[in-house]
Protein backbone atom coordinates (compact mmCIF):
# COMPACT_ATOMS: atom_id res chain seq x y z
CA UNK A 1 0.00 0.00 0.00
CA UNK A 2 3.05 2.27 0.19
CA UNK A 3 3.43 4.81 -2.58
CA UNK A 4 3.69 8.42 -3.79
CA UNK A 5 0.78 10.88 -3.90
CA UNK A 6 0.78 13.72 -6.43
CA UNK A 7 -1.37 16.68 -5.42
CA UNK A 8 -1.43 20.43 -4.92
CA UNK A 9 -1.53 21.91 -1.41
CA UNK A 10 -4.77 21.81 0.62
CA UNK A 11 -6.61 19.58 -1.83
CA UNK A 12 -9.62 18.14 0.08
CA UNK A 13 -9.64 15.07 -2.14
CA UNK A 14 -6.01 14.39 -1.23
CA UNK A 15 -6.99 14.77 2.44
CA UNK A 16 -9.35 11.83 1.95
CA UNK A 17 -6.44 9.63 0.86
CA UNK A 18 -4.05 10.83 3.57
CA UNK A 19 -6.61 10.40 6.37
CA UNK A 20 -7.42 6.89 5.13
CA UNK A 21 -3.70 6.12 5.25
CA UNK A 22 -3.59 7.37 8.85
CA UNK A 23 -6.21 4.78 9.80
CA UNK A 24 -4.55 1.90 7.93
CA UNK A 25 -0.92 2.76 8.66
CA UNK A 26 -0.05 2.85 4.95
CA UNK A 27 3.09 4.85 4.13
CA UNK A 28 2.04 7.56 1.68
CA UNK A 29 4.62 10.15 0.63
CA UNK A 30 3.34 13.40 -0.88
CA UNK A 31 5.54 14.47 -3.81
CA UNK A 32 7.14 17.66 -2.50
CA UNK A 33 8.13 19.25 -5.82
CA UNK A 34 4.73 18.85 -7.49
CA UNK A 35 3.64 22.07 -9.25
CA UNK A 36 0.07 22.16 -10.53
CA UNK A 37 -0.12 23.33 -14.12
CA UNK A 38 3.47 22.21 -14.74
CA UNK A 39 4.04 18.75 -13.29
CA UNK A 40 0.66 17.37 -14.35
CA UNK A 41 1.11 18.46 -17.98
CA UNK A 42 4.64 17.13 -18.34
CA UNK A 43 5.30 14.18 -20.66
CA UNK A 44 6.64 12.11 -17.76
CA UNK A 45 3.48 12.64 -15.67
CA UNK A 46 1.08 12.05 -18.57
CA UNK A 47 2.86 8.81 -19.43
CA UNK A 48 1.76 7.54 -16.00
CA UNK A 49 -1.52 9.44 -15.65
CA UNK A 50 -2.90 10.24 -19.14
CA UNK A 51 -5.78 12.40 -17.84
CA UNK A 52 -3.39 14.74 -16.02
CA UNK A 53 -5.61 14.86 -12.92
CA UNK A 54 -4.72 14.86 -9.23
CA UNK A 55 -4.71 13.36 -6.72
CA UNK A 56 -2.76 10.67 -8.53
CA UNK A 57 -1.03 7.72 -6.87
CA UNK A 58 1.94 5.55 -7.79
CA UNK A 59 2.50 2.39 -5.77
CA UNK A 60 5.90 1.13 -4.72
CA UNK A 61 5.59 -1.49 -7.49
CA UNK A 62 4.97 1.19 -10.12
CA UNK A 63 1.20 0.72 -10.50
CA UNK A 64 -0.87 3.89 -10.88
CA UNK A 65 -4.30 5.13 -9.78
CA UNK A 66 -5.91 8.49 -10.56
CA UNK A 67 -9.33 8.43 -8.88
CA UNK A 68 -9.76 9.67 -5.31
CA UNK A 69 -12.12 6.92 -4.22
CA UNK A 70 -9.96 4.21 -5.77
CA UNK A 71 -6.79 5.57 -4.19
CA UNK A 72 -8.43 5.93 -0.78
CA UNK A 73 -9.80 2.39 -0.96
CA UNK A 74 -6.37 1.05 -1.90
CA UNK A 75 -4.43 2.78 0.89
CA UNK A 76 -7.16 1.99 3.46
CA UNK A 77 -6.89 -1.74 2.91
CA UNK A 78 -9.25 -3.58 5.25
CA UNK A 79 -9.04 -0.99 8.02
CA UNK A 80 -12.09 1.01 6.89
CA UNK A 81 -14.10 -1.66 5.08
CA UNK A 82 -17.31 -3.02 6.65
CA UNK A 83 -17.70 -6.80 6.79
CA UNK A 84 -21.31 -6.70 5.58
CA UNK A 85 -21.91 -6.44 1.80
CA UNK A 86 -24.89 -4.16 2.32
CA UNK A 87 -22.79 -1.81 4.45
CA UNK A 88 -20.10 -1.83 1.74
CA UNK A 89 -22.77 -0.66 -0.70
CA UNK A 90 -23.85 2.07 1.75
CA UNK A 91 -20.27 3.30 1.98
CA UNK A 92 -20.11 3.52 -1.82
CA UNK A 93 -23.43 5.39 -1.83
CA UNK A 94 -22.03 8.10 0.48
CA UNK A 95 -18.77 8.31 -1.47
CA UNK A 96 -20.79 8.91 -4.66
CA UNK A 97 -22.84 11.55 -2.85
CA UNK A 98 -19.66 13.40 -1.92
CA UNK A 99 -18.06 13.13 -5.35
CA UNK A 100 -21.08 13.91 -7.52
CA UNK A 101 -23.16 16.26 -5.36
CA UNK A 102 -21.31 17.86 -2.46
CA UNK A 103 -18.08 18.75 -4.26
CA UNK A 104 -20.03 20.22 -7.20
CA UNK A 105 -22.16 22.43 -4.95
CA UNK A 106 -19.15 23.39 -2.83
CA UNK A 107 -17.22 24.56 -5.90
CA UNK A 108 -20.14 26.72 -7.05
CA UNK A 109 -20.45 28.41 -3.66
CA UNK A 110 -16.88 28.49 -2.32
CA UNK A 111 -14.70 29.04 -5.42
CA UNK A 112 -15.99 32.59 -6.09
CA UNK A 113 -14.86 33.53 -2.55
CA UNK A 114 -11.35 32.46 -3.58
CA UNK A 115 -11.60 34.54 -6.78
CA UNK A 116 -11.23 31.41 -8.93
CA UNK A 117 -14.55 31.79 -10.75
CA UNK A 118 -17.10 34.57 -11.23
CA UNK A 119 -19.95 34.76 -8.73
CA UNK A 120 -23.29 33.65 -10.15
CA UNK A 121 -26.20 34.43 -7.85
CA UNK A 122 -28.63 31.98 -9.45
CA UNK A 123 -26.19 29.08 -9.47
CA UNK A 124 -25.04 29.83 -5.91
CA UNK A 125 -28.62 29.86 -4.66
CA UNK A 126 -29.23 26.49 -6.31
CA UNK A 127 -26.05 25.09 -4.74
CA UNK A 128 -27.22 26.29 -1.32
CA UNK A 129 -30.63 24.66 -1.79
CA UNK A 130 -28.99 21.40 -2.91
CA UNK A 131 -26.72 21.40 0.13
CA UNK A 132 -29.64 22.05 2.47
CA UNK A 133 -31.43 19.04 1.02
CA UNK A 134 -28.34 16.85 1.45
CA UNK A 135 -27.74 18.10 4.99
CA UNK A 136 -31.36 17.47 5.95
CA UNK A 137 -31.12 13.86 4.76
CA UNK A 138 -27.83 13.30 6.58
CA UNK A 139 -29.20 14.97 9.71
CA UNK A 140 -32.05 12.44 9.84
CA UNK A 141 -29.61 9.56 9.33
CA UNK A 142 -27.24 10.79 12.05
CA UNK A 143 -29.92 11.57 14.61
CA UNK A 144 -29.31 8.21 16.30
CA UNK A 145 -25.90 7.34 14.87
CA UNK A 146 -22.35 8.44 15.60
CA UNK A 147 -21.06 7.47 12.16
CA UNK A 148 -22.74 6.99 8.80
CA UNK A 149 -22.25 3.24 8.41
CA UNK A 150 -21.78 0.83 11.30
CA UNK A 151 -20.21 1.70 14.62
CA UNK A 152 -16.84 3.00 13.45
CA UNK A 153 -15.30 5.38 10.95
CA UNK A 154 -15.45 4.25 7.32
CA UNK A 155 -14.48 5.78 3.99
CA UNK A 156 -18.04 7.13 3.87
CA UNK A 157 -17.33 9.41 6.85
CA UNK A 158 -13.87 10.43 5.65
CA UNK A 159 -14.94 11.21 2.09
CA UNK A 160 -18.03 13.22 3.04
CA UNK A 161 -16.28 15.10 5.86
CA UNK A 162 -13.46 16.22 3.57
CA UNK A 163 -16.02 17.21 0.91
CA UNK A 164 -17.76 19.39 3.52
CA UNK A 165 -14.49 20.79 4.90
CA UNK A 166 -14.23 24.02 2.89
CA UNK A 167 -17.95 24.63 3.29
CA UNK A 168 -17.74 24.46 7.09
CA UNK A 169 -14.59 26.57 7.08
CA UNK A 170 -15.82 29.36 4.79
CA UNK A 171 -19.58 29.54 4.20
CA UNK A 172 -21.50 27.35 6.66
CA UNK A 173 -22.01 30.15 9.19
CA UNK A 174 -23.92 29.53 12.47
CA UNK A 175 -27.28 30.48 10.93
CA UNK A 176 -26.85 28.18 7.94
CA UNK A 177 -25.71 25.15 9.93
CA UNK A 178 -28.15 25.60 12.86
CA UNK A 179 -30.94 23.38 11.38
CA UNK A 180 -28.53 20.43 11.11
CA UNK A 181 -27.20 19.76 14.65
CA UNK A 182 -26.57 16.04 14.13
CA UNK A 183 -24.47 16.66 11.00
CA UNK A 184 -22.55 19.38 12.86
CA UNK A 185 -21.86 17.02 15.77
CA UNK A 186 -20.73 14.28 13.35
CA UNK A 187 -18.43 16.66 11.45
CA UNK A 188 -16.84 18.13 14.60
CA UNK A 189 -16.35 14.64 16.02
CA UNK A 190 -14.53 13.50 12.89
CA UNK A 191 -12.24 16.48 12.38
CA UNK A 192 -11.09 16.15 15.99
CA UNK A 193 -10.04 12.50 15.59
CA UNK A 194 -6.23 12.10 15.79
CA UNK A 195 -6.12 10.73 12.22
CA UNK A 196 -7.88 13.83 10.87
CA UNK A 197 -5.85 16.25 12.99
CA UNK A 198 -2.61 14.72 11.72
CA UNK A 199 -3.57 15.65 8.15
CA UNK A 200 -5.73 18.80 8.25
CA UNK A 201 -4.87 20.29 11.66
CA UNK A 202 -7.38 22.15 13.79
CA UNK A 203 -10.54 23.16 11.91
CA UNK A 204 -12.21 26.48 12.71
CA UNK A 205 -15.88 26.74 11.75
CA UNK A 206 -17.01 29.81 9.81
CA UNK A 207 -18.42 32.70 11.85
CA UNK A 208 -19.72 34.47 8.75
CA UNK A 209 -20.17 33.54 5.11
CA UNK A 210 -17.21 34.40 2.88
CA UNK A 211 -18.23 36.57 -0.10
CA UNK A 212 -17.19 36.85 -3.73
CA UNK A 213 -13.77 38.48 -3.93
CA UNK A 214 -13.76 40.74 -7.01
CA UNK A 215 -10.09 41.73 -6.50
CA UNK A 216 -8.87 38.15 -6.41
CA UNK A 217 -11.06 37.25 -9.38
CA UNK A 218 -9.70 40.14 -11.45
CA UNK A 219 -6.13 39.23 -10.51
CA UNK A 220 -6.77 35.57 -11.34
CA UNK A 221 -8.22 36.49 -14.74
CA UNK A 222 -5.25 38.75 -15.45
CA UNK A 223 -2.87 35.92 -14.58
CA UNK A 224 -4.80 33.47 -16.78
CA UNK A 225 -4.88 35.93 -19.69
CA UNK A 226 -1.13 36.48 -19.39
CA UNK A 227 -0.55 32.77 -20.01
CA UNK A 228 -2.64 32.63 -23.18
CA UNK A 229 -0.21 34.33 -25.61
CA UNK A 230 2.55 31.93 -24.60
CA UNK A 231 0.28 28.98 -25.25
CA UNK A 232 -0.67 30.38 -28.66
CA UNK A 233 3.01 30.79 -29.58
CA UNK A 234 3.65 27.15 -28.73
CA UNK A 235 0.67 26.13 -30.88
CA UNK A 236 2.00 28.17 -33.82
CA UNK A 237 5.46 26.63 -33.45
CA UNK A 238 3.94 23.17 -33.47
CA UNK A 239 1.88 24.05 -36.56
CA UNK A 240 4.95 25.35 -38.41
CA UNK A 241 6.90 22.19 -37.59
CA UNK A 242 4.03 20.07 -38.84
CA UNK A 243 3.83 22.13 -42.06
CA UNK A 244 7.55 21.65 -42.70
CA UNK A 245 7.23 17.89 -42.24
CA UNK A 246 4.38 17.75 -44.71
CA UNK A 247 6.25 19.85 -47.27
CA UNK A 248 9.33 17.62 -47.10
CA UNK A 249 7.26 14.49 -47.61
CA UNK A 250 5.53 16.00 -50.63
CA UNK A 251 8.91 16.94 -52.22
CA UNK A 252 10.31 13.44 -51.90
CA UNK A 253 7.23 11.64 -53.13
CA UNK A 254 4.73 13.80 -55.05
CA UNK A 255 1.14 12.75 -54.63
CA UNK A 256 -0.80 11.86 -57.78
CA UNK A 257 -3.53 14.23 -58.83
CA UNK A 258 -6.90 13.13 -57.58
CA UNK A 259 -10.27 14.72 -57.27
CA UNK A 260 -10.65 16.75 -54.09
CA UNK A 261 -12.56 15.02 -51.35
CA UNK A 262 -14.09 16.49 -48.26
CA UNK A 263 -12.00 16.02 -45.14
CA UNK A 264 -13.48 13.46 -42.75
CA UNK A 265 -15.13 15.00 -39.73
CA UNK A 266 -12.89 15.06 -36.66
CA UNK A 267 -14.90 13.24 -34.01
CA UNK A 268 -12.90 14.98 -31.28
CA UNK A 269 -13.39 18.49 -32.66
CA UNK A 270 -15.58 20.88 -30.72
CA UNK A 271 -19.12 20.59 -32.06
CA UNK A 272 -20.79 23.89 -32.96
CA UNK A 273 -23.47 24.95 -30.52
CA UNK A 274 -26.88 26.10 -31.69
CA UNK A 275 -27.03 29.82 -32.36
CA UNK A 276 -30.05 31.09 -30.36
CA UNK A 277 -30.39 34.23 -32.51
CA UNK A 278 -29.91 32.65 -35.93
CA UNK A 279 -33.65 32.24 -36.49
CA UNK A 280 -34.55 35.91 -35.97
CA UNK A 281 -35.78 37.85 -39.03
CA UNK A 282 -33.30 39.94 -40.98
CA UNK A 283 -33.12 43.58 -39.90
CA UNK A 284 -32.64 46.78 -41.86
CA UNK A 285 -30.17 47.87 -39.18
CA UNK A 286 -26.74 46.51 -40.17
CA UNK A 287 -24.85 46.31 -36.89
CA UNK A 288 -21.45 45.84 -38.55
CA UNK A 289 -21.95 49.02 -40.57
CA UNK A 290 -22.61 50.96 -37.37
CA UNK A 291 -19.55 49.40 -35.72
CA UNK A 292 -17.39 50.48 -38.67
CA UNK A 293 -18.75 54.01 -38.37
CA UNK A 294 -18.11 54.02 -34.62
CA UNK A 295 -14.53 52.86 -35.21
CA UNK A 296 -13.66 55.11 -38.14
CA UNK A 297 -15.82 58.24 -37.93
CA UNK A 298 -16.12 60.92 -35.30
CA UNK A 299 -18.36 59.62 -32.52
CA UNK A 300 -21.17 62.19 -33.15
CA UNK A 301 -21.26 61.01 -36.79
CA UNK A 302 -21.54 57.39 -35.63
CA UNK A 303 -24.34 58.26 -33.20
CA UNK A 304 -26.20 60.05 -35.99
CA UNK A 305 -25.73 56.95 -38.18
CA UNK A 306 -27.08 54.81 -35.31
CA UNK A 307 -30.36 56.73 -34.95
CA UNK A 308 -30.92 57.11 -38.70
CA UNK A 309 -30.66 53.35 -39.21
CA UNK A 310 -31.78 51.82 -35.90
CA UNK A 311 -34.53 49.19 -36.25
CA UNK A 312 -36.60 49.08 -33.04
CA UNK A 313 -38.36 45.90 -34.17
CA UNK A 314 -35.16 43.96 -34.81
CA UNK A 315 -32.92 45.34 -32.06
CA UNK A 316 -33.30 46.50 -28.46
CA UNK A 317 -31.38 48.86 -26.17
CA UNK A 318 -30.56 48.03 -22.54
CA UNK A 319 -28.66 49.43 -19.59
CA UNK A 320 -26.93 47.41 -16.91
CA UNK A 321 -25.43 47.98 -13.47
CA UNK A 322 -23.23 45.72 -11.37
CA UNK A 323 -25.22 44.34 -8.43
CA UNK A 324 -22.40 44.23 -5.89
CA UNK A 325 -20.52 47.57 -6.02
CA UNK A 326 -19.38 47.13 -2.42
CA UNK A 327 -17.11 44.32 -3.65
CA UNK A 328 -15.35 46.51 -6.22
CA UNK A 329 -12.04 47.87 -4.98
CA UNK A 330 -9.23 48.98 -7.33
CA UNK A 331 -10.38 50.53 -10.62
CA UNK A 332 -7.97 48.45 -12.71
CA UNK A 333 -9.45 45.29 -11.21
CA UNK A 334 -12.95 46.49 -12.02
CA UNK A 335 -11.80 47.02 -15.62
CA UNK A 336 -10.44 43.47 -15.65
CA UNK A 337 -13.85 42.28 -14.53
CA UNK A 338 -15.41 43.90 -17.62
CA UNK A 339 -12.68 42.48 -19.86
CA UNK A 340 -13.35 39.00 -18.50
CA UNK A 341 -17.07 39.45 -19.18
CA UNK A 342 -16.34 40.41 -22.79
CA UNK A 343 -13.98 37.47 -23.32
CA UNK A 344 -16.57 34.95 -22.21
CA UNK A 345 -19.21 36.20 -24.68
CA UNK A 346 -16.96 36.33 -27.75
CA UNK A 347 -19.55 34.60 -29.95
CA UNK A 348 -22.09 37.34 -29.18
CA UNK A 349 -20.05 40.03 -30.94
CA UNK A 350 -21.82 39.67 -34.29
CA UNK A 351 -25.14 40.42 -32.60
CA UNK A 352 -24.26 43.06 -29.98
CA UNK A 353 -22.55 46.33 -29.19
CA UNK A 354 -21.81 47.64 -25.71
CA UNK A 355 -20.16 50.47 -23.87
CA UNK A 356 -19.37 49.43 -20.31
CA UNK A 357 -18.03 52.19 -18.07
CA UNK A 358 -16.40 52.45 -14.67
CA UNK A 359 -17.52 55.34 -12.47
CA UNK A 360 -15.80 56.58 -9.31
CA UNK A 361 -12.34 55.83 -7.99
CA UNK A 362 -10.42 53.17 -6.07
CA UNK A 363 -12.48 51.63 -3.23
CA UNK A 364 -15.60 53.49 -4.39
CA UNK A 365 -16.53 52.56 -7.93
CA UNK A 366 -19.34 51.00 -9.94
CA UNK A 367 -19.90 49.46 -13.37
CA UNK A 368 -22.69 50.73 -15.59
CA UNK A 369 -23.19 50.15 -19.28
CA UNK A 370 -25.29 50.51 -22.39
CA UNK A 371 -26.04 47.51 -24.63
CA UNK A 372 -27.57 47.12 -28.09
CA UNK A 373 -28.34 43.62 -29.36
CA UNK A 374 -30.46 41.79 -31.88
CA UNK A 375 -33.88 40.71 -30.63
CA UNK A 376 -36.10 41.88 -27.80
CA UNK A 377 -35.25 39.38 -25.07
CA UNK A 378 -32.44 39.46 -22.50
CA UNK A 379 -29.86 37.85 -24.73
CA UNK A 380 -27.77 36.34 -21.92
CA UNK A 381 -30.64 34.05 -20.92
CA UNK A 382 -30.69 32.43 -24.36
CA UNK A 383 -27.37 30.57 -24.05
CA UNK A 384 -25.44 29.06 -21.14
CA UNK A 385 -22.22 30.22 -22.81
CA UNK A 386 -23.40 33.85 -22.64
CA UNK A 387 -24.93 33.71 -19.16
CA UNK A 388 -21.83 33.25 -16.98
CA UNK A 389 -21.37 36.86 -15.84
CA UNK A 390 -24.77 38.41 -16.56
CA UNK A 391 -26.44 37.30 -13.27
CA UNK A 392 -24.11 39.74 -11.50
CA UNK A 393 -25.77 42.66 -13.33
CA UNK A 394 -29.23 44.21 -13.34
CA UNK A 395 -30.43 44.78 -16.93
CA UNK A 396 -33.19 47.25 -17.86
CA UNK A 397 -34.74 47.47 -21.32
CA UNK A 398 -35.09 51.01 -22.66
CA UNK A 399 -37.69 52.72 -24.84
CA UNK A 400 -35.80 53.71 -28.02
CA UNK A 401 -38.25 56.56 -28.69
CA UNK A 402 -37.69 58.38 -25.40
CA UNK A 403 -35.43 61.39 -24.97
CA UNK A 404 -33.93 59.80 -21.86
CA UNK A 405 -32.74 56.83 -23.94
CA UNK A 406 -31.26 59.12 -26.58
CA UNK A 407 -29.37 60.99 -23.85
CA UNK A 408 -28.01 57.73 -22.41
CA UNK A 409 -26.94 56.50 -25.85
CA UNK A 410 -25.12 59.78 -26.46
CA UNK A 411 -23.38 59.75 -23.05
CA UNK A 412 -22.30 56.10 -23.10
CA UNK A 413 -21.08 56.24 -26.70
CA UNK A 414 -19.31 59.58 -26.22
CA UNK A 415 -18.04 58.79 -22.69
CA UNK A 416 -19.02 62.26 -21.63
CA UNK A 417 -22.06 63.99 -20.20
CA UNK A 418 -23.91 64.31 -16.90
CA UNK A 419 -24.52 60.57 -16.39
CA UNK A 420 -27.34 61.37 -13.96
CA UNK A 421 -27.97 57.67 -13.38
CA UNK A 422 -24.48 57.38 -11.82
CA UNK A 423 -24.26 60.62 -9.84
CA UNK A 424 -22.36 61.54 -7.75
CA UNK A 425 -19.73 59.13 -9.14
CA UNK A 426 -17.84 60.57 -12.10
CA UNK A 427 -16.91 58.77 -15.31
CA UNK A 428 -13.48 57.15 -14.97
CA UNK A 429 -12.98 54.98 -18.06
CA UNK A 430 -14.83 52.68 -20.44
CA UNK A 431 -14.52 49.56 -22.56
CA UNK A 432 -16.30 48.93 -25.89
CA UNK A 433 -17.66 45.58 -27.00
CA UNK A 434 -17.91 45.52 -30.80
URURSUL-V973109 format. One record per residue. OMEGA is omega in whole degrees, -180 to 180 (NA if undefined). Layout:
OMEGA ; OMEGA
This chain:
179 ; 179 ; -178 ; 180 ; 176 ; 179 ; 171 ; -175 ; 174 ; 176 ; -178 ; 179 ; 176 ; 176 ; 179 ; -179 ; -176 ; 177 ; 177 ; 179 ; 177 ; -180 ; -176 ; -176 ; 179 ; 179 ; -179 ; 179 ; 176 ; -179 ; -171 ; -175 ; 178 ; 176 ; -177 ; -176 ; 176 ; -179 ; -173 ; 174 ; 179 ; -180 ; -179 ; -179 ; -177 ; 175 ; 179 ; -176 ; -172 ; -179 ; 177 ; -176 ; 174 ; 5 ; 176 ; -171 ; 177 ; -178 ; 179 ; 180 ; 178 ; 175 ; -176 ; 175 ; -179 ; 176 ; -174 ; -177 ; -180 ; 180 ; -179 ; 179 ; -180 ; -176 ; -180 ; -177 ; 179 ; -172 ; -175 ; -177 ; 177 ; 180 ; -177 ; -180 ; 179 ; 179 ; 175 ; 179 ; 177 ; 178 ; 180 ; 178 ; -179 ; 176 ; 178 ; 178 ; 179 ; -174 ; -171 ; -176 ; -173 ; -179 ; 180 ; -180 ; 180 ; 179 ; -179 ; -176 ; -171 ; -174 ; 176 ; 179 ; 174 ; -176 ; -177 ; 179 ; 179 ; 177 ; 177 ; -173 ; -178 ; -179 ; 179 ; 178 ; 178 ; 179 ; 179 ; 178 ; 179 ; -179 ; 177 ; 179 ; 179 ; -179 ; 179 ; 179 ; 179 ; -180 ; 178 ; 180 ; -174 ; -179 ; -178 ; -178 ; 174 ; -179 ; -173 ; -177 ; 179 ; -174 ; 179 ; -180 ; 174 ; 177 ; 176 ; -180 ; -177 ; -176 ; 180 ; -180 ; 179 ; 176 ; 179 ; -170 ; -177 ; 177 ; 179 ; -178 ; -169 ; -172 ; 176 ; 180 ; -176 ; -178 ; -178 ; -176 ; -177 ; -178 ; -173 ; -174 ; -178 ; 176 ; 179 ; 180 ; 178 ; -178 ; -179 ; 177 ; -178 ; -174 ; 176 ; 172 ; -179 ; -178 ; 176 ; -178 ; -179 ; -177 ; -172 ; -179 ; -179 ; -179 ; 176 ; -180 ; -178 ; 174 ; 175 ; -177 ; 174 ; -176 ; 177 ; -178 ; -176 ; -180 ; -180 ; 180 ; 180 ; 179 ; 180 ; 179 ; 180 ; 179 ; 179 ; -180 ; -179 ; -178 ; -174 ; -180 ; 180 ; 180 ; -180 ; 179 ; 179 ; 179 ; -179 ; 178 ; -180 ; 180 ; -180 ; 178 ; -179 ; 180 ; -180 ; 179 ; -179 ; -179 ; -179 ; 180 ; -178 ; 179 ; -178 ; -175 ; -177 ; 180 ; 178 ; 180 ; 178 ; 177 ; -179 ; 176 ; 177 ; 178 ; 178 ; -179 ; 177 ; -176 ; -179 ; -180 ; 179 ; -179 ; 180 ; 179 ; -179 ; 179 ; -175 ; -179 ; -175 ; -176 ; -179 ; 180 ; 177 ; -178 ; 177 ; 179 ; -179 ; -174 ; -180 ; 179 ; 176 ; -180 ; 177 ; 179 ; -179 ; -178 ; -170 ; -177 ; 172 ; -174 ; 177 ; 178 ; 180 ; 179 ; 177 ; 176 ; -179 ; -175 ; 179 ; -173 ; -175 ; 180 ; -176 ; 177 ; -176 ; -177 ; 177 ; -178 ; -176 ; 168 ; 177 ; 174 ; 178 ; -173 ; -171 ; -176 ; -180 ; -180 ; -179 ; -177 ; -178 ; -178 ; -177 ; 177 ; 175 ; 177 ; 178 ; 178 ; 178 ; -179 ; 178 ; 176 ; -179 ; -177 ; -175 ; 177 ; -176 ; -176 ; 179 ; -173 ; -176 ; -179 ; -169 ; 173 ; 178 ; 170 ; -180 ; -173 ; 174 ; 179 ; 178 ; -177 ; 180 ; 177 ; 176 ; -177 ; -177 ; 177 ; 174 ; -176 ; 177 ; -179 ; 171 ; 178 ; -178 ; -180 ; -175 ; -179 ; 174 ; -167 ; -176 ; 179 ; -174 ; -178 ; 177 ; -180 ; -178 ; -171 ; -178 ; -175 ; -171 ; 178 ; 178 ; -179 ; 170 ; -180 ; 179 ; 179 ; -176 ; 175 ; -175 ; -179 ; -175 ; 178 ; 179 ; 179 ; 180 ; 177 ; -180 ; 178 ; 179 ; -176 ; -176 ; 176 ; 180 ; -174 ; 175 ; -179 ; -177 ; -177 ; -177 ; -179 ; -179 ; -179 ; 6 ; 180 ; -179 ; 177 ; 179 ; 178 ; -178 ; 177 ; -178 ; 174 ; -177 ; NA
